[in-house]
Amino acid sequence: MIRLERVSRSFTTRDGEVAALRDLDLDITEGQFVAVIGRSGCGKSTLLRLIAGLLAPTGGTVTMAGRPVTRPRPDVALMHQLPALLPWRTALGNVMLPVEIRGLPRAEYRARAVELLDQVGLTGFHQRHPHQLSGGMQQRVALCRALIQRPRVLLMDEPFSALDALTREELAIQLQAMHMAAPATTVFVTHSIPEAVLLADRVVVLGARPGRVRRMLDVGLPRPRSFGHNEHVAQAAECVAELHDLLLND
């Protein structure tokens, strides 16, 4: 589905060329949930922007469904760390924004927007404006906006990192349930090892800059998963420990 072959990306700064990624190879299959972790500055966000078509590689190729990625695609949604909601629009209006931009059938997608907002626990908040919502609620709206067009690919750049720990866990659990119901191919950048193990089918560990794939760990835990005590807690703890050791020794 998504393939990166010997992908490199450098940036020109006042101090010269800085290599963010170098000779990175990665294959992501249809419907797979892949988490990307690594130290700060290893190129995680750059990797997402390359897949999204917002950046061009300085070396190598990025393809999606066999076609080169050269620009943003309508079937790819990107969710950032901050919700970036329009303050003059309601929660429902923010979710509907991509529909209006693309000129899609409003009635059909409005029903879907309402369903998504209800799914993430925002029943009764459809007509609230961003300043009337907590940070966690705003990020729920942003998640619904990313999912409104049923994207084939969902790219998420540390979407929960600015939230308190409990809200972050709640959103991760909701995202897992939504992925199980409609498994879009998902690439999820995070600094949280437990979050990666909870959500991902596979965790990609990037080495220090310039980023390259240091290790890929398959998370063979059945779904649904949780952060609490369950029969697979020992397996989850083993995955967390292995990833922790990889990052600590980078």
Phi, psi and omega in degrees: 000301176242129181226129172243124182240114178049047185278130174233150175213124179240156178234144177267124178238176178296338180264005180115195181283135175240123180271115178275318179226148178215123174051049182270130176243133181202134174239130179235125184273163181303130176079000182281145174254112183246126173261141179242123179233163180164168180294159177302137178085007183273359175101016182298311180292323176300320178301315179297317182294329175292316179295324181286347183083014178273342175230150173258141177292148173274352175199150180082187184226146172240123179234152176226123184053037176084359182247141179299140175272114182238347181200167175301146181243146180292341180265014178239125179249142180237125179245128185262177179296319178259144187292331178051050177277150176283121189294336182271359179251148177289174176303312179296319179296323177293320178295325183280352186304311179300327179296316180292321180298321182270357178069035180275165183298114186296316185298315180299313185281336176296318177298321178293320179299317178298316180298317180295315179298321177294321180300324183266015173085023182251025172301130181091355180245011185301324186260011176278148176269160185309321182291348178265003183245148174288169178301320178295321177294319179299321180289331173296318177298316179298322178296315178298320178298321179293330185265352190302325183267014183051062185297147174286328180230132178241120179250129187228119184255092181046055189292340185249004190291337181272003185261160175293162190301317183291317178297321179299316179295318180299316180292323178297319178296318179295319178297319178300315181297320180292324178292322178296324181284324182215086190284083170290149173295121190235133173241118191238110178273132180208156170262351185268115179295313178302322178297318179298317181291323179297319192265326198268148164281327181216138177250125177260123179259118177268139176282170181299157184306137358287135187297140173208160181287114179271324182199146171238124183245120175280130179262100186270041181262138178292154176255154001284151178252162178215165176278346185273191180287134176202178185290347181252016185298326180292320178295318179297317180296325178294318177296316179299316181296319180296316179293321177300315180295322179297315180289322181293329184261014181286000000 
